C-alpha cells in the first residue's frame, strides 16, 4: 500500500468518526475530526471571495464567496485530463449530465438567478478535479458550518460555497445526491429558488424507487440509474436520509406551502396517519380523511385515531372511547373534550377536562392558558393564578399570561404582587406606563 493510500485510509476513518461524533451531538469534537481528515488527505482548501454576478440581469459584479480546493492525489492530473475530454464529448452530444448520477433540476426560464455564479475572473470559474474522499470532506465541512452556526444569511452563503464546489463534479451518485439535497434545503427557505428546490427534493426521492413518477417518467430513466453497489460505495462518508425520511421531509415542505393533497399522499405512503388526516382536513377533504380514519380503526383501534375521528365528526363519544383505550392517559382527548364543551358554552365541564389534561401532560403552556382563561370566567381565581403561573414558568416571554397574572392579583387586592408581573408585560408592550404609574401610587 502506497503512502497516499495509507493517508487516504486514515482520512476516511477520521471523517467517519467525525460524522459519528456529530450524529451523537458531541459538541466541537466533530470539527476536530474533520480537520484531521483534511490533514491526512492532504486536501488544500481556501475559503475566499471573488467578484461575480448571481442574477441574469445584474450589471455590476459584487463580492461572492467561493471555495477553492486542490487534491493531493497523484492521479488527479490524469483524471482531470480525462474529465476534460468527457466534458467536451458531453457538450458535443448536447448532454450536460451523466446518466449514472441524480438529475439536477435547473431553474425555470422565469427565474432571475443564474445556475452558477459567474465570476469576473475566468480562473475563478475553473476548478481542479477532486477525489470522492475530497468531496466527502468538503460536505462534512459544510455540515459543520450548518451545525455550529445560526441558520441566517451568512451561514447559507458559507454552506452554498462548499456545495457549489462539490457540484462541479458528478463522479459519485451518493455524494452528488447529498450536495443536491443540501442545496435544495437551503434554497427552499428563500423566495428565489424555492420552486427548483421542491422539484429537486422530489426528484431525489423518486430516484429511490423503480416506479414511474413525475420526475422519473420513463423506464429508460429507471434502467439508466446507478446500480446499488455504486450508490452505496461512499455511504458512510456522508449524511443522507433514508427514503422514508426524504419523503417525510418532502411532504412537510409541500404542506408548508399549501399543497395539502400531495403532502397527504406522501404521508400515506410512509404511513404517518396523523399527518395524512391533518393534510386532508387542510385540503377540505373531510370525507376522505374520515374514510382513512375508519379504515385504520377497522384494522387496529388506537386512542389517537379515535380522537381524530372525534375531531372530524364532532362526536364526544369518540373522545371517550380514546380515553377508555388509553386508560385515561391520552391528554389530547381531554383537550378535545374541553374544546367541545367550551364551544357548547359548558365552562364547568370544559375546565374539568382541561384540568385532567394538564395532570396527564403538565408541560403544555397552551392548555394551561386555556384553563386559566376559563377559570377567570368562572370566578375561580386561585385556579386561574396557578394556571397562568405555570404558563409564565414554561414560557417566560408570554406577555398575555403575565398580564393575566397581574389581573388576578389586582382582583385579589394584592397590587404589590401585580407590579412585578406588569413590569414583565412592559417588556412585550410599551403602552403600559400609565397603568404602572397608577399602580405605583397605590403601593
N, C-alpha and C positions, 0 to 999 in steps of 0.2 A: 504493500500500500504506500503510495506516494505521500510526501509531506502535506500537499494540499488536500488530499483526500482525508487524511487524519484530522486536519484542522476543520474541514467541512463537516466531518462527523461530530467533532466536539461542538461546533457551532450549532448543528441541528439539535444536539442534546440540550444545550443551554436555551435554545429557542423554545423547545417543547416544555422544558422546565419552567421557563418564564410564563408561558401560556397557562400552565397548571397553577402557578402562584397567583396569576391574575384571576383565574376562574374561582379560586378559593379565597379571594379578597385579601391576600397578604400584601398589604399596602407598601408600596415602594420597592418590594423585592422583585417584582416582575420587570421593572425598568432596568434594574441592575443586571438581571439575567439577559435581557435583550441587548444591553451594551456589551456584555461578554460575547454574545453570539456575533455581533458586528465585528468585534476584535478578532475572534477566531477565524471568521470568514474572510477577513482582510478587506471588507467592503468599505469603500470610501464614500461618505455621504456628506453632502453640503446643502444645507437649507438656506436659500438666499432669495434675493428679489431681482427682478428684471422688468424693464418697461415692455408693456404689451397691451393688446386690445382683447376685451372679453365679449363685446357685443358686435353685431353686424354693422351697426351704423355709428360706431364710436370713431370719432375723428382724431382725438389726441390719445396717445398711449399713456397709460398710468402704471404705477408700480404694482407688480403681480408677484405673488410668492411662488417659488418653484423649488423642486428638489433635484439635485444632480447626484448621480451615483455611478461609481465605477467598480466593476467586479475585479477580484483578484484571481479569477480562474485563468489558467494558462491557455485554455482552449477558446477563450472568448473572442479573440481576433478572428479565428477561422469561422466561428459561429456567426460573428457579425457580418462577415462577407456573405455567408450562406443566406442570412436573413435579408440582406440587401438584394440578392438575386431573387429570392422568393417574393419580396415586395414588388420588384419590377415585373415578375410574372403575373402576380395578382392584379397589378394595375393594367397589364396588357389584356387580361381577361375580364376587366371591369369587376373584379371581386375584391372586396375590401376586408374580408374576414375569413379566417379558417373555418372549415366546416366542422372541425372537432372541438370547437370552443363554444361557450354560450353566446347567444345572439346579443349584440349590443344594440339597444334601441336608440335611434338618433332623434334629435329634436325635430319637431314639426316645422314646416316652412314658415309658419306664423310666429314662431319663437324668435326673439331677438338675440338670444345667446348663441355664440359660436360653439361648435362641437368641442374645440380645444382653444385654449388661449393662444393667440397669435402674437408671438414675441417680436419686437422690433429687430433685434439681432438674430440673424438666421441661425447662428450657432446655438442659441438658447432653445430652438425648436428641435434640435437633434439630440438624441440620447444613445448612449452606448448600451450594447446588449448585456443583460444580466442573467445569471443562472436562476433556476427555480428557487433555490435556497435564498439567494439575494432578494428576490421579490417577496418571499415569505417574511423575511426580516423587515423589509420596508412596511409590510402590512402590520407586523407586530408593533412597530414604532408608531404607526397610525393609531392602532388600538390603544397604545399607552397615552397618546395625546387625548383621545376620547375619554379615557377613564380617569385622568388626573386633572382635567380642566372643566370648568362650567361650559355647558353647551351654548356658546354665544357665537357671534360672527367670526371672531378671531380663531376660535377653535375649529370652526368649519373650514376656514381658509387653510389652516395648517394641515388638517386631515385631507382636504381636497388636493393639496400639493403632492402628498405621498401617493394618493390614489391615482392621480394622473400619471405619475411616473411609472407605476405598475401597469397601468392600462396601455402604455405604449407597446407592450408585448402581449402576445396571447399564446404562450408556449404550453401552459398547463391549464387544464379545464378548471380545477378547483380554485387555484389561485386567481385566475381571471374572473371566475364567478364571484369570489369573495370581494374583489375590488369593485365589481359592478354593483353588488348588493350594498356595500358600504356607501358608495357614491349615491345610489338611489335613496338610501335612508337620509343622507344629507340633503339631497335635492327635494325630498318630499316635504321638508319643513320650510321651503322657500316658495315664494309666489311664482317665480320663473323656474321652470324645470319640473314642477310638480307633476304635470301630465306625463312627461317622459319617465319620471321616477316610478309612478304607479305601474305603467306598462312594463318597465324593466323588471320590477319585482314579480309581476305576473309571468313574464317570460322565463325568469329563473325558476319559479315554482313549477311551471309547466314542463320544464326540461328534466324534472324528476319522475316523469311518468311516460308510459308508452302510448297513452291515449291521445287522440287528436283533440287539440284545444285551440283557443283563439290565436295564440302566438305560435302554436305548433300544429299547423293546419294540414300537413301532408304526411303520408307515410315515408316519403323520401327524407324529410327532415328528421323523422324518428330514427331511420336507419343510419343516417349520416352523423348522428350524435356520438360523442365519445363513449367507448366501452367502459364498463365498470372499473377494470383494473387501471385504466388511465385516470379516471375521475378520483379514485381513492389513493393514488400514488403519494400525494402530499397532504393527506387528510389531517395528520397530526401536527402539521406545522402552521395551520391556520385555524381560525374560528369561524365555523359555518353552521347555520342552524339545520336541524333535521327537516324533512319535508313538511311534517305537521306543524313545526314551528314557523316555517316560511309561509304556509297557508294561513295560520292564525294571524301572523303579522299583516299579511295582505288583506285579510278580512277586516281587521281592526282599522286599517287605513281606508278601506272602502266605506266602512260605517262612519268614519270621522268626516268624510267629505260628502256623506248623504246618499251613497249608492247602497241602499239597505238590502235590496233583494239579492244582489251579487254577494254581498257580505254574508247574508243568511245561508246561501247555497254553499259557500266555502266553510262556514262554521258547521253546517250539516255534514259535510264530507268528513270532517275530523271529529264529529260527534260532540261538539260543545253546545249542548241543547239549550242551556240558559240563554246563551248569546243568539242562538237561532230564533228563539221565541221573541227576544227583545228586538231583533232586526226586523222580523215580520210585523211586529206591532208598530215599529217605527215607520215601516213602509205602508201602513194602513191595511195590511192583510191579516186582520184579526182571525178570520175563519181558518186561514192556513195555519196560523200559529196554534189555534185551538186543536186543529186536526193532528198536528205533530205531538202536542202535549198528551192528548188522549191516547194516541198510538203508543207513546212511551209508557204511559201508565198501564196500558194493557199488557205490556211486556214486563215492567218492573215498577212497582209503586215506590216512590221516594217523596219525602217531605217537600223537596224543592219543586218537583213537578206539580204536586197538589197545590202548592202556593201559587205557582204560575197559572194554573187553571182557575184558581180563585180570582186572580187579577184580571183574567180575560173575561170571566163570566160574572164577576161581582157577587159571587155567592159565598157568604161567610162559612158555609158548611165545609167548603173545600179547605179553608184555613184550619178549621177544627180537625179535619182529617190529617192535615200535615202535622199538627201538634200531637195528635194521637200516635202517629207513626214515629215521631221523634221523642216521645215521652216528655213533651213539654220543653224540649231543649232547642227549638228552632226559632230564634229571635225574629227572623224576617216575617214569620207567620203572625207573631204577636203585633209587629209593626203594621202589617196589612190589616189586621183586625182593628187596631187602633185608628188607622186612617178611615176604615169603613164606618166605624161608629162616629168618628168626628164629622164625616160628610153627612151622616144622618142627624147630627145635632145632639147625639147622646154623649156629652162630655165626660160623664162619670165612667161609662164603660171604656171610652177611649183612654182615659187616664189609667184605668186599671190595666189595660193591655200594654200600654207604653211602659208602665212600671214593671210588668213582668218581662218585657223585652230587655230593659236595662239590667235586670237581675241576671239574665242569661248572658248578655253581652254588654258589660258596663262601659267599654271603650268605644262609645258611639255618640259623639257630641251632637249630631243632628237629632237623634231620638231624645236625648236629654233636653235639648232646646224645646222640642215639641211638648214634652212632658211639663216643662216649666211654664210654657205659654198657656197650656190648658189649665194647669194648677192655679195660675193667676186669675183666670176667668172663673174658676170655681171658688176662689177666695181661700185656697189652701196655701198660705204664704210661706210656711216653713218648708213644705214640699217644693214650692217654686224656687225658694232661695237655694235649697240643696241641689236642685236640678241645674240651675244657672251657674252655681259654683263649680259643679262638675264640668260644665262646658268650658269655663274660662281656665280651668286647670288643664284641660286637654287641648284647648285652642286659645292661648293667651291673647291672640290678636283679634278675637271675635268681639267687635265693638258693641253689637246689639246685645250680646249676653251680658257684658259689663253694664250697659245701660239698664238692663232689667234687674241686675243685682242692686244697682243704686235705687231703682224704683221700689223694690221690695223693702229695702232699708228705710227709705223715706216713708213708705206706708206704715212701717213699724215704729215711726217716730225715732229713728236712730240715724241722724244726719252725720255723726262722726264716722260711721261705717260706710255711709253712702259717698262721702267725699273722696276717698281713695279710688272707688270704682269709677266715679266721674272723671277723675284725672286720667284713668286708663282709657275711657271713652274719648277724651280730648285728643289722644294720640291719633285716633282714626277720624275725628271730626272736630275741626277748629271752631265750630259755631256754638260752643257751649260756655263761652266766657261769662255771659250774663247769668246763667244758671249757677255757675261755680261761685261768682261774686255774691249772689243771693244766699247761697249755702254757707259761704264764709261768714256772712252776717249772722247766721243762726248759731254758729259754733261758739 
